[in-house]
Amino acid sequence: MRPELIPLLVVALLLLSAGGAEVDRAEILLDGEHAVDDAEHAVIVGDATLTVPANATVSGPIYVIAGETRVRGTVDGDVVQLAGNLTVEESAAIDGELRLVGGERTVAGGAAIADQTSFEPVARDSSPLATAITFAVQSLLVGGAAFGLARRKPTLLRNVGDSITDHALVSATVGLLVSVTSLALFVFMAFTLLLLPVSLLGLLGGLLVVSYGYVVYGYLLGRYLPLERPGLASAVGAVLFLGLLRGLSWLPVVGSWIGLTLSVVGIGATLITYFGLREFEPVQLPN
């Protein structure tokens, strides 16, 4: 599953729980082509193609978070589109509610739809001013954290920084392993209503770890700046690192991989040092 689908999947599971559906019986389609004509449980469409054939009746609900969904028959429940592509043909009938939130869709005028609601998000302002404001807020948060830690707890930054520079391979391995397993675990917990808050807190915790890594990268860059005050040097370094990440995002494919690699290494270094509370000492194998 693509990482960017995780938040949409969690939202779909939350909506399923709120609607009283049996979350543990939901079927998630992640790839391939599927024709559903007798499903009595919820279906979530990821990177797959789902078709409800003509003359078929399914209970639903159906949640579309990616891929392509074609409704030609009858859906007794709701159809909710959060992203992806949705086609409702003239022969289709939706006895529940058709909720359109995002993605691309084609709804035939002759389709029998009991109720339909549509949310049209405000177009994102991509003006230079909006971009500058977003970058300024990010810089203020990360730079402020780098400034405070460099002044009061420089050992924390130094321990994580040493792991990034001296043990990059170990940090990358741990960071990649934890990232993949954590995403899978959060999705698994999201299937249980009682654990949904834990899943959301886990995602927020992951964001904190990534941000901490950015702070440490700022500290490392700050050591090469001609500034005598460590706090100021780390803050400026953090802003430069954020600028570097933004510049890398403009490079097709390669830039994304470099940025992802830096983030993974930062995650691993943060975790193996317990947020810098201790130095990382590799295990010495006996001769």
C-alpha positions in Angstrom: 0.0 0.0 0.0 1.2 3.5 -0.8 2.0 5.4 2.4 -0.1 8.4 1.3 -3.2 6.1 1.4 -2.8 5.4 5.1 -4.6 8.5 6.3 -7.5 8.0 3.9 -7.8 4.4 5.0 -7.9 5.5 8.6 -10.6 8.0 7.8 -12.6 5.4 5.9 -12.4 3.0 8.9 -13.5 5.8 11.2 -16.5 6.6 9.1 -17.3 2.9 9.0 -17.2 2.7 12.8 -19.3 5.8 13.1 -21.9 4.3 10.8 -22.2 1.2 12.8 -20.7 -1.2 10.2 -18.6 -4.2 11.2 -15.1 -2.9 10.7 -13.5 -6.3 11.2 -15.4 -7.7 8.2 -14.5 -4.9 5.9 -12.8 -6.0 2.7 -9.9 -3.8 1.5 -9.0 -4.1 -2.2 -5.4 -3.0 -2.8 -4.7 -4.2 -6.3 -6.2 -6.1 -9.3 -9.6 -6.0 -10.9 -12.7 -7.2 -8.9 -16.3 -7.7 -9.7 -18.6 -7.7 -6.7 -22.1 -9.0 -7.0 -23.0 -10.5 -3.6 -21.0 -8.7 -0.9 -22.7 -8.3 2.4 -20.0 -6.3 4.1 -18.2 -3.0 3.6 -15.7 -2.7 0.8 -12.8 -0.2 0.7 -11.3 0.4 -2.7 -7.5 1.2 -2.7 -5.2 0.8 -5.7 -7.7 -1.6 -7.4 -10.5 -1.6 -9.9 -14.0 -2.5 -8.5 -17.1 -3.1 -10.6 -20.6 -3.6 -9.4 -22.1 -5.4 -12.4 -25.5 -4.6 -13.9 -28.3 -6.6 -12.4 -26.2 -7.2 -9.3 -27.1 -6.0 -5.8 -24.6 -5.5 -3.0 -25.2 -4.3 0.5 -22.3 -1.9 0.9 -21.2 0.5 2.0 -18.4 1.2 -0.5 -15.6 3.6 0.2 -13.3 4.7 -2.6 -9.9 6.0 -1.5 -8.0 5.3 -4.7 -8.1 3.2 -7.8 -11.3 3.1 -10.0 -14.8 2.1 -9.0 -17.7 1.5 -11.5 -21.2 1.1 -10.3 -23.6 -0.4 -12.9 -25.9 -2.4 -10.6 -27.5 -1.7 -7.2 -25.9 -0.7 -3.9 -28.2 -0.9 -0.9 -25.9 1.1 1.3 -23.8 4.2 0.9 -21.1 5.0 -1.6 -18.5 7.4 -0.3 -15.7 8.7 -2.5 -12.7 10.2 -0.7 -10.3 10.0 -3.6 -9.7 7.9 -6.7 -12.1 7.6 -9.7 -15.8 6.9 -9.5 -18.2 6.2 -12.3 -22.0 5.8 -11.7 -23.7 4.6 -14.8 -27.3 5.1 -15.9 -28.2 1.5 -15.0 -27.0 2.0 -11.4 -29.1 2.5 -8.3 -27.8 3.7 -4.9 -30.4 3.2 -2.2 -28.2 4.8 0.4 -26.3 8.1 0.2 -23.8 9.0 -2.5 -21.2 11.2 -0.7 -18.6 12.9 -2.9 -15.6 14.4 -1.1 -12.6 14.2 -3.4 -11.3 12.6 -6.6 -12.7 12.4 -10.1 -16.2 11.2 -10.8 -18.8 10.8 -13.5 -22.4 10.4 -12.3 -24.9 9.7 -15.1 -28.1 11.7 -15.0 -30.3 8.6 -15.3 -28.8 6.8 -12.3 -31.3 6.2 -9.4 -29.7 7.8 -6.3 -31.7 8.1 -3.1 -29.6 10.9 -1.7 -26.5 12.7 -2.8 -24.2 15.2 -1.0 -21.1 16.7 -2.4 -18.2 18.5 -0.7 -16.2 20.8 -2.9 -12.9 21.7 -1.1 -11.6 25.2 -1.5 -9.0 25.2 -4.2 -5.5 25.3 -2.8 -3.8 28.6 -3.1 -0.5 27.9 -4.7 0.5 31.6 -4.9 4.1 32.5 -3.9 2.7 34.3 -0.8 0.9 31.2 0.4 4.0 29.1 -0.2 6.1 31.5 1.7 3.7 31.6 4.6 3.7 27.8 4.9 7.4 27.7 4.8 7.7 30.4 7.4 5.4 28.5 9.8 7.4 25.3 9.3 10.7 27.2 9.8 9.4 28.8 13.0 8.4 25.5 14.5 11.4 23.5 13.6 13.9 26.3 13.9 12.5 27.2 17.3 12.8 23.7 18.5 16.4 23.5 17.2 17.2 26.8 18.9 15.8 25.7 22.3 17.4 22.3 22.3 20.8 23.5 21.1 20.9 26.0 24.0 19.5 23.8 26.8 20.1 20.2 25.8 22.8 20.1 23.2 23.8 16.6 24.2 20.5 15.3 22.8 21.1 16.7 19.4 24.8 15.6 19.4 24.0 12.0 20.2 21.4 11.8 17.4 23.6 13.7 15.1 26.6 11.3 15.7 24.3 8.4 14.8 23.4 10.0 11.6 26.9 10.8 10.5 28.8 7.8 12.0 26.1 5.0 11.8 24.0 6.0 8.8 23.5 2.5 7.6 22.3 1.2 11.0 20.0 4.3 11.3 18.6 3.8 7.8 17.9 0.1 8.5 16.2 0.8 11.8 14.3 3.8 10.4 13.0 1.8 7.4 12.0 -1.2 9.4 10.2 0.9 12.0 8.4 3.0 9.4 7.1 0.0 7.5 6.0 -2.0 10.5 4.5 1.0 12.3 2.3 1.9 9.3 1.1 -1.7 9.0 0.4 -1.8 12.8 -1.5 1.5 12.8 -3.7 0.3 9.9 -4.3 -3.0 11.8 -5.3 -1.2 15.0 -7.6 1.1 13.0 -9.8 -2.0 12.3 -10.7 -2.1 16.0 -12.9 0.8 17.2 -11.3 0.9 20.7 -7.8 1.2 19.1 -8.6 3.9 16.6 -7.4 6.7 19.0 -4.2 4.7 19.6 -3.7 4.5 15.8 -4.2 8.3 15.4 -1.8 9.0 18.3 0.7 6.7 16.7 0.6 8.7 13.5 1.1 11.9 15.5 4.0 10.3 17.3 5.5 9.3 13.9 5.2 13.0 12.8 7.0 14.0 16.0 9.9 11.6 15.3 10.3 12.9 11.8 10.3 16.5 13.0 12.9 15.7 15.6 15.1 14.3 12.9 14.7 17.6 11.0 15.8 19.5 14.1 18.9 17.3 14.3 19.8 17.9 10.6 19.5 21.6 11.4 22.0 21.1 14.2 24.4 19.3 12.0 24.2 22.0 9.3 24.6 24.7 11.9 28.0 23.3 13.0 29.4 24.4 9.6 27.9 27.9 9.7 30.1 30.8 10.7 27.9 31.6 13.7 29.2 31.5 17.3 25.9 31.0 19.1 25.0 27.3 18.9 21.2 28.0 19.2 21.2 30.5 16.4 23.4 28.3 14.2 21.1 25.3 14.7 18.0 27.4 14.0 19.4 28.7 10.8 20.6 25.2 9.9 17.1 23.9 10.4 15.7 26.5 8.0 18.3 25.7 5.5 17.5 22.0 5.8 13.8 22.6 5.2 14.7 24.7 2.2 16.8 21.8 0.9 13.9 19.4 1.2 11.6 21.8 -0.6 14.2 22.2 -3.4 14.5 18.4 -3.6 10.8 18.1 -4.1 11.1 19.9 -7.4 13.4 17.2 -8.7 11.4 14.4 -10.3 11.8 10.9 -8.7 15.4 11.4 -7.5 14.5 14.3 -5.3 11.7 12.4 -3.6 14.0 9.4 -2.9 16.7 11.6 -1.4 14.2 13.4 0.8 12.7 10.0 1.9 16.2 8.6 2.6 17.1 11.6 4.8 13.9 11.2 6.7 14.3 7.5 7.3 17.9 7.9 8.5 16.7 10.7 10.9 14.0 8.4 12.2 16.4 5.6 12.8 19.0 7.7 14.5 16.4 9.3 16.8 15.1 5.9 17.9 18.3 4.1 18.4 19.5 6.9 20.7 16.1 7.3 22.5 15.8 10.8 21.2 19.4 11.5 22.1 19.2 10.4 25.7 22.1 8.0 25.2 24.9 7.5 22.7 24.5 4.7 20.2 27.2 2.0 20.7 27.2 -0.7 18.0 27.5 -4.3 19.2 31.1 -5.6 19.1 31.2 -9.1 17.7 33.8 -11.4 19.3 36.8 -12.3 17.2 
